[in-house]
């Protein structure tokens, strides 16, 4: 897989992308938390099994 990527885009750009992976993962996590915070959090957290049982409507 890596050999194919090296042929397509080059080793230089693969090295640059590897340095950006932690930053992208961090900002992706922040974006996910912000999405849950600014939207209807119960709508999203209803998919989490443990939390789903705590908020049952009567």
Secondary structure, DSSP 4 states (H G I P E B T S, - for coil): -HHHHHHHH-HHHHHHHHHHHHHHHHHHHHHHHHHHHHS-HHHHHTTSHHHHGGG---
